[in-house]
C-alpha cells in the first residue's frame, strides 16, 4: 500500500496504520525531570510528539492550554515523515514523550502505532476526560479498547469528490446526486471540452479512491462484511464490490476519466482540477489544500460520490485521522491527561478541526464548517456517513493493480473481485 503520500498524512490513517505492523515490540519508559505524578493541579514539563505538518495547530492549542494551566511548561516535538514508526521507535527505546501521535483502531495483535495495539500491550493509558462519554458510536472502535477510551479522536476528513465549483458554474453544470447524473456529467463535460473526474489511476494509491468512496453507499455494514470475510461466510466476488467495479468500468468506458488517466498521478489529478481541465477528483479531503493553492481564485466543494439512483441512499466516507494518546509511562501523566481533556473542549476542538481542514469527531456546536466542507459537515451531522471498512494491505495492493486491467478491458468486474479474494488472508 502506498498511501504515504505527503498530501494524505492524517486523512487516510485508517489505511496507513495497516502498514505499520511489525515495527517494534517491548515496553517503554519515559525519561525526563521536573514533572509530577498522577493527580493534582497540572504543572511541570509536558512533552509530546506530533507531525510537523500540523505544528501551527498544536502550537495554538498549546498556547491556549497554558492560559488555563500556566504552571505547565509545554515542550512539544514536531517531526516529519512516518510519525507512527517514530513513535514506536521511541516507545521501544524508552524515549517516548508524555503525549503520542497514534492511529485509530487497528488490531491488538499487530505491533503497530494503533490504539488497539498500544492499549492491548499496555503502552498507552485510558483517558479520564469528560468528553469520553460523547464519542459517537460509529467512532468508538477507533479510540476505545475494552470499553475504555484511549485516544482523543481528532477530526474527520472525507473520501469523496472534490469539485472545481467555479468551473462547474462557468459551464452551467451541477454536482451529481445520483449515479445516472454522474454518467450524464461525464457526457456533458466532454461536450464542453473537459472531462468529469480526474483520477490518479497511475498512482500506487490512486485507483482505490473511487472504489472506497462509493462503497460508503453500497456497503451498508462494513464491520459485518469484515467479520463475514474473516469467518469465510462471504467473499469479494459475492459482494457489492462487484457492483462498484461495474460502475468503475462504465465510467471508464464513457470517458469520465479523460485521456491518459492510467498514467496520471494523484498530484497530477489535482492539478487537472485546479486548472479546470477536469471538473473533479476523488480523493481524501487533504488533497483539496494543494488544489486550492494552485487556483486561489476558484472555489471548490466536497461532495459524496453517488452509487445508486436514490439520492437519499448516498453516504460519504469519513476518515478519522491522527489521534492522540497518553504514554502509559508518561513522566507527567496529570498534565498529559489534562491536555487531552482540554483538546476535547469546544474551542480547542474547533482549532484542531480547522487546522486539519476537517470536521470534529466530537459533537461541537461551536464549529462552523468552511464553505468547501459545508456539505460534508452536514452529512456528518445527519449521520449520512460511513466509516471505511478494514482492508488488508495485500487486498489494497491487488485492488490498485487490478483496476488498470479493468479499465483496459483485460479483467471483468467479477474477475477483479476474484483477484482480491485470491490474496485475502483469513
C-alpha positions as CSV (number, residue, x, y, z in Angstrom):
1,X,0.0,0.0,0.0
2,X,1.3,3.4,-0.9
3,X,-0.9,5.8,0.8
4,X,2.2,7.5,2.3
5,X,1.7,10.5,0.0
6,X,2.6,13.8,1.6
7,X,-0.9,15.2,0.9
8,X,-2.6,12.4,2.6
9,X,-1.0,12.4,6.0
10,X,-3.6,12.1,8.7
11,X,-6.6,11.7,6.4
12,X,-6.0,8.2,5.4
13,X,-4.7,7.0,8.7
14,X,-7.2,4.2,8.8
15,X,-5.3,2.8,5.8
16,X,-1.8,3.7,6.7
17,X,-2.0,2.1,10.1
18,X,-2.1,-1.3,8.5
19,X,1.4,-0.9,7.1
20,X,2.9,0.0,10.4
21,X,2.7,-3.6,11.6
22,X,6.0,-5.2,12.6
23,X,7.7,-2.1,13.8
24,X,8.7,-3.0,17.3
25,X,8.0,-4.8,20.5
26,X,8.7,-4.3,24.2
27,X,7.7,-1.7,26.7
28,X,8.7,1.9,27.3
29,X,10.0,4.3,29.9
30,X,9.9,8.0,29.6
31,X,13.0,9.8,30.9
32,X,12.9,13.3,32.0
33,X,12.7,15.5,35.0
34,X,10.7,18.3,36.5
35,X,7.4,16.6,36.2
36,X,4.7,15.4,38.5
37,X,3.0,12.1,39.3
38,X,-0.7,11.5,38.5
39,X,-3.3,13.7,40.2
40,X,-3.5,17.3,41.5
41,X,-3.2,20.6,39.6
42,X,-1.3,20.2,36.3
43,X,2.3,21.6,36.5
44,X,5.8,20.7,35.4
45,X,7.0,19.8,31.9
46,X,4.7,18.3,29.3
47,X,6.2,16.6,26.3
48,X,4.6,15.4,23.1
49,X,5.3,14.1,19.6
50,X,3.3,15.5,16.7
51,X,3.5,15.8,12.9
52,X,5.4,18.9,11.7
53,X,2.7,19.5,9.1
54,X,0.3,20.5,11.8
55,X,2.7,22.3,14.1
56,X,0.8,25.6,13.9
57,X,-2.4,23.9,15.0
58,X,-0.8,22.2,18.0
59,X,1.1,25.3,19.0
60,X,-2.1,27.3,19.1
61,X,-3.8,24.6,21.2
62,X,-0.8,24.5,23.5
63,X,-0.8,28.3,23.9
64,X,-4.4,28.2,24.9
65,X,-3.8,25.3,27.2
66,X,-1.1,27.3,29.0
67,X,-3.6,30.1,29.6
68,X,-5.7,27.6,31.6
69,X,-2.8,25.8,33.2
70,X,0.0,28.4,33.5
71,X,2.2,26.1,35.7
72,X,2.7,23.7,32.8
73,X,5.8,24.1,30.6
74,X,4.8,22.7,27.2
75,X,7.7,21.3,25.2
76,X,6.4,19.6,22.1
77,X,8.5,17.9,19.4
78,X,7.4,18.1,15.7
79,X,8.7,15.7,13.2
80,X,8.1,14.9,9.5
81,X,7.9,11.6,7.8
82,X,6.4,8.4,9.2
83,X,5.3,9.7,12.6
84,X,3.9,6.3,13.6
85,X,7.1,4.5,13.0
86,X,8.9,7.2,15.0
87,X,6.5,6.9,17.9
88,X,7.1,3.1,18.0
89,X,10.8,3.5,17.9
90,X,10.7,6.0,20.8
91,X,8.5,3.6,22.8
92,X,10.9,0.8,22.3
93,X,13.9,3.0,23.2
94,X,12.3,4.4,26.3
95,X,12.4,7.9,24.9
96,X,8.7,8.4,24.1
97,X,7.1,11.7,25.4
98,X,4.0,12.1,27.5
99,X,1.6,12.5,24.6
100,X,1.9,10.4,21.4
101,X,0.6,10.7,17.9
102,X,-1.2,7.4,17.1
103,X,-3.6,5.9,14.5
104,X,-7.2,5.0,15.2
105,X,-8.4,1.4,15.5
106,X,-6.1,-1.3,14.4
107,X,-5.6,-4.9,15.5
108,X,-4.5,-5.8,19.0
109,X,-2.2,-8.5,17.6
110,X,-0.2,-6.1,15.4
111,X,2.9,-4.4,16.7
112,X,1.7,-1.0,15.3
113,X,1.1,2.5,16.4
114,X,-2.6,2.0,16.6
115,X,-5.0,2.4,19.5
116,X,-5.9,-1.3,19.8
117,X,-2.3,-2.5,19.6
118,X,-0.9,0.1,22.0
119,X,-3.8,-0.3,24.5
120,X,-3.6,-4.1,24.4
121,X,0.2,-4.0,25.1
122,X,-0.2,-1.6,27.9
123,X,1.7,1.2,26.2
124,X,-1.0,3.9,26.5
125,X,-3.2,4.9,29.4
126,X,-7.0,5.1,29.4
127,X,-8.2,8.7,29.3
128,X,-10.0,10.5,32.1
129,X,-11.5,13.3,30.0
130,X,-15.2,14.1,30.5
131,X,-15.8,14.1,26.7
132,X,-15.1,10.3,26.5
133,X,-18.9,9.7,27.0
134,X,-19.6,11.8,23.9
135,X,-17.7,9.8,21.4
136,X,-20.2,8.8,18.7
137,X,-20.9,5.1,18.5
138,X,-19.5,5.0,14.9
139,X,-16.1,6.0,16.1
140,X,-15.8,4.2,19.4
141,X,-13.9,1.4,17.7
142,X,-11.4,3.9,16.6
143,X,-10.5,5.2,20.1
144,X,-11.8,2.6,22.5
145,X,-10.3,-0.7,23.7
146,X,-12.2,-3.0,26.0
147,X,-14.8,-0.3,26.8
148,X,-12.3,2.3,27.8
149,X,-11.3,5.4,25.7
150,X,-7.6,5.7,25.0
151,X,-7.4,8.5,22.4
152,X,-8.6,12.0,21.6
153,X,-10.4,11.3,18.3
154,X,-9.4,14.4,16.4
155,X,-11.4,15.1,13.3
156,X,-12.9,13.5,10.2
157,X,-11.9,14.1,6.6
158,X,-14.0,13.0,3.6
159,X,-13.0,10.4,1.0
160,X,-15.2,12.0,-1.7
161,X,-15.3,14.1,-4.9
162,X,-13.6,17.4,-4.8
163,X,-15.3,19.7,-7.4
164,X,-14.0,22.8,-9.0
165,X,-17.2,24.7,-8.3
166,X,-16.1,27.7,-10.3
167,X,-15.7,25.6,-13.4
168,X,-19.0,23.8,-12.9
169,X,-20.7,27.2,-12.6
170,X,-19.0,28.6,-15.6
171,X,-20.2,25.6,-17.7
172,X,-23.7,25.7,-16.2
173,X,-23.2,22.1,-14.7
174,X,-24.2,20.8,-11.3
175,X,-22.8,18.3,-8.8
176,X,-24.5,15.0,-9.4
177,X,-26.7,13.5,-6.7
178,X,-27.5,10.2,-8.4
179,X,-25.5,7.6,-10.4
180,X,-27.3,8.5,-13.6
181,X,-26.3,12.1,-13.0
182,X,-22.7,11.0,-12.7
183,X,-22.8,9.5,-16.1
184,X,-24.7,12.5,-17.5
185,X,-22.0,14.8,-16.1
186,X,-19.3,12.8,-17.9
187,X,-21.2,13.3,-21.2
188,X,-21.8,16.9,-20.6
189,X,-18.2,17.6,-19.6
190,X,-16.9,16.0,-22.8
191,X,-19.3,18.3,-24.8
192,X,-17.7,21.3,-23.1
193,X,-14.1,20.1,-24.0
194,X,-13.2,19.0,-20.4
195,X,-13.7,15.7,-18.5
196,X,-15.6,15.0,-15.3
197,X,-13.3,13.0,-12.9
198,X,-9.5,13.3,-12.8
199,X,-8.4,10.1,-11.0
200,X,-4.8,9.3,-10.2
201,X,-5.1,5.8,-11.8
202,X,-1.3,5.7,-12.4
203,X,-0.6,6.4,-8.7
204,X,0.1,3.4,-6.5
205,X,-2.7,4.5,-4.1
206,X,-4.9,6.3,-6.6
207,X,-7.3,3.7,-8.1
208,X,-8.8,2.6,-4.8
209,X,-10.2,6.1,-4.0
210,X,-13.3,5.8,-6.3
211,X,-14.0,2.3,-5.0
212,X,-13.9,3.3,-1.4
213,X,-15.9,6.5,-1.9
214,X,-18.8,4.5,-3.5
215,X,-18.7,1.6,-1.1
216,X,-19.8,4.1,1.6
217,X,-23.2,3.9,-0.1
218,X,-23.1,0.4,-1.5
219,X,-21.9,-1.5,1.6
220,X,-24.5,-0.9,4.5
221,X,-22.4,-2.5,7.2
222,X,-18.6,-2.6,6.6
223,X,-17.9,-4.1,10.1
224,X,-20.3,-7.0,9.4
225,X,-18.8,-7.5,6.0
226,X,-15.3,-7.6,7.5
227,X,-16.5,-10.1,10.1
228,X,-18.1,-12.3,7.5
229,X,-15.0,-12.2,5.4
230,X,-12.9,-13.3,8.3
231,X,-15.3,-16.1,9.1
232,X,-15.4,-17.3,5.5
233,X,-19.1,-16.5,5.1
234,X,-18.7,-14.3,2.1
235,X,-16.1,-13.2,-0.4
236,X,-15.4,-10.2,-2.6
237,X,-16.8,-11.9,-5.7
238,X,-20.2,-12.3,-4.0
239,X,-20.3,-8.8,-2.6
240,X,-21.3,-5.2,-3.6
241,X,-17.6,-4.7,-4.5
242,X,-18.5,-6.3,-7.9
243,X,-21.3,-3.6,-8.3
244,X,-18.7,-0.9,-7.7
245,X,-16.3,-2.4,-10.3
246,X,-19.2,-2.4,-12.8
247,X,-19.7,1.3,-12.1
248,X,-15.9,1.9,-12.4
249,X,-15.8,0.1,-15.8
250,X,-18.8,2.0,-17.2
251,X,-17.3,5.3,-16.1
252,X,-14.1,4.4,-17.8
253,X,-15.9,3.4,-21.0
254,X,-17.8,6.7,-21.1
255,X,-14.6,8.7,-20.9
256,X,-15.3,10.0,-17.4
257,X,-11.6,9.9,-16.5
258,X,-10.2,11.8,-19.6
259,X,-7.2,10.9,-21.8
260,X,-4.1,9.4,-20.2
261,X,-5.8,8.5,-17.0
262,X,-3.9,5.3,-16.5
263,X,-0.6,7.2,-16.3
264,X,-1.8,10.0,-14.1
265,X,-0.6,10.5,-10.5
266,X,-2.8,11.9,-7.8
267,X,-0.9,15.1,-7.7
268,X,-1.5,15.5,-11.5
269,X,-5.1,14.6,-11.0
270,X,-5.4,17.5,-8.6
271,X,-3.6,19.9,-10.9
272,X,-6.1,19.0,-13.7
273,X,-8.9,20.0,-11.4
274,X,-7.1,23.2,-10.3
275,X,-6.7,24.4,-13.9
276,X,-10.3,23.4,-14.9
277,X,-9.3,20.7,-17.3
278,X,-11.3,18.3,-15.2
279,X,-14.3,19.1,-13.0
280,X,-13.4,16.9,-10.0
281,X,-11.1,14.4,-8.5
282,X,-11.9,11.7,-6.0
283,X,-9.5,11.6,-3.1
284,X,-9.2,12.2,0.6
285,X,-10.0,15.7,1.9
286,X,-6.4,16.6,2.4
287,X,-6.0,16.6,-1.3
288,X,-8.0,19.8,-1.5
289,X,-5.5,22.1,0.1
290,X,-2.9,21.8,-2.7
291,X,-5.6,22.2,-5.3
292,X,-6.8,25.4,-3.7
293,X,-3.3,26.6,-3.5
294,X,-2.9,26.2,-7.3
295,X,-6.1,28.0,-8.0
296,X,-6.6,30.6,-5.3
297,X,-9.3,32.4,-7.4
298,X,-11.5,29.4,-7.7
299,X,-14.0,27.9,-5.3
300,X,-14.1,24.1,-4.5
301,X,-16.7,21.9,-2.9
302,X,-16.6,18.4,-1.4
303,X,-19.4,16.1,-2.3
304,X,-20.1,12.3,-1.9
305,X,-19.9,10.0,-4.9
306,X,-23.4,8.7,-5.7
307,X,-23.5,4.9,-6.3
308,X,-27.3,4.5,-6.7
309,X,-30.1,6.4,-8.3
310,X,-31.7,7.2,-5.0
311,X,-30.0,10.4,-3.7
312,X,-31.3,9.6,-0.2
313,X,-29.1,6.5,-0.1
314,X,-25.9,8.3,-0.7
315,X,-23.4,8.4,2.2
316,X,-20.0,10.0,2.3
317,X,-17.0,8.0,3.6
318,X,-15.5,9.7,6.6
319,X,-12.0,9.0,7.8
320,X,-10.6,9.7,11.2
321,X,-7.0,10.9,11.0
322,X,-4.3,11.1,13.6
323,X,-5.4,10.6,17.2
324,X,-3.5,11.5,20.3
325,X,-2.8,9.2,23.2
326,X,-1.1,9.3,26.6
327,X,2.1,7.2,27.2
328,X,1.3,4.7,29.9
329,X,4.7,5.6,31.3
330,X,4.4,9.3,30.9
331,X,6.6,11.3,33.2
332,X,3.8,13.8,33.7
333,X,0.5,11.9,33.5
334,X,-1.5,14.6,35.2
335,X,-0.6,17.3,32.6
336,X,-0.9,14.8,29.8
337,X,-4.4,13.8,30.8
338,X,-5.3,17.5,31.3
339,X,-4.1,18.3,27.8
340,X,-6.1,15.7,26.1
341,X,-9.2,16.6,28.1
342,X,-8.6,20.2,27.0
343,X,-8.3,19.2,23.3
344,X,-11.9,17.9,23.5
345,X,-13.3,21.1,24.8
346,X,-15.3,23.2,22.3
347,X,-12.8,25.8,21.2
348,X,-9.7,23.7,21.1
349,X,-11.6,21.1,19.1
350,X,-12.5,23.9,16.6
351,X,-8.9,24.9,16.3
352,X,-7.9,21.3,15.7
353,X,-10.6,20.7,13.0
354,X,-9.7,24.0,11.2
355,X,-6.0,23.2,11.3
356,X,-6.7,19.7,9.8
357,X,-9.3,21.1,7.3
358,X,-11.7,18.6,8.8
359,X,-14.9,18.2,10.9
360,X,-14.7,17.4,14.6
361,X,-15.4,13.9,15.6
362,X,-16.9,15.0,18.9
363,X,-20.2,16.9,18.6
364,X,-19.4,20.6,18.7
365,X,-21.9,23.4,18.3
366,X,-19.1,26.0,18.2
367,X,-17.8,24.5,14.9
368,X,-18.8,26.2,11.7
369,X,-17.6,24.4,8.5
370,X,-15.9,26.4,5.8
371,X,-17.8,26.7,2.6
372,X,-16.0,23.9,0.8
373,X,-16.7,21.5,3.7
374,X,-20.3,22.5,4.4
375,X,-21.9,19.6,2.6
376,X,-19.6,17.1,4.2
377,X,-20.2,18.6,7.7
378,X,-24.0,18.4,7.1
379,X,-23.7,14.8,6.1
380,X,-21.8,14.1,9.3
381,X,-24.3,15.9,11.4
382,X,-27.2,14.0,9.8
383,X,-25.4,10.7,10.2
384,X,-25.2,10.1,6.4
385,X,-21.7,8.8,6.6
386,X,-19.9,5.5,6.7
387,X,-16.6,4.6,8.2
388,X,-14.2,2.7,5.9
389,X,-14.1,-1.0,6.4
390,X,-10.9,-2.9,7.2
391,X,-9.0,-3.7,4.1
392,X,-5.9,-5.9,4.2
393,X,-2.7,-4.4,2.8
394,X,-2.4,-7.3,0.3
395,X,-6.0,-6.6,-0.9
396,X,-5.4,-2.9,-1.2
397,X,-2.3,-3.5,-3.3
398,X,-4.2,-6.0,-5.5
399,X,-7.0,-3.6,-5.9
400,X,-4.8,-0.8,-7.0
401,X,-3.0,-3.0,-9.5
402,X,-6.1,-4.7,-10.9
403,X,-8.2,-1.6,-11.6
404,X,-6.0,-0.7,-14.5
405,X,-6.7,-4.1,-16.1
406,X,-10.4,-3.4,-15.5
407,X,-10.3,-0.1,-17.4
408,X,-8.3,-1.7,-20.2
409,X,-10.9,-4.4,-20.6
410,X,-8.5,-7.1,-19.6
411,X,-10.4,-8.1,-16.5
412,X,-14.2,-8.2,-15.8
413,X,-15.6,-6.7,-12.6
414,X,-16.1,-10.2,-11.2
415,X,-12.5,-11.2,-12.1
416,X,-11.2,-8.1,-10.3
417,X,-13.1,-9.2,-7.2
418,X,-11.8,-12.8,-7.5
419,X,-8.3,-11.5,-7.6
420,X,-9.0,-9.7,-4.3
421,X,-10.2,-13.0,-2.9
422,X,-7.1,-14.7,-4.0
423,X,-4.9,-12.6,-1.8
424,X,-7.2,-12.2,1.2
425,X,-5.8,-13.8,4.4
426,X,-8.3,-15.5,6.7
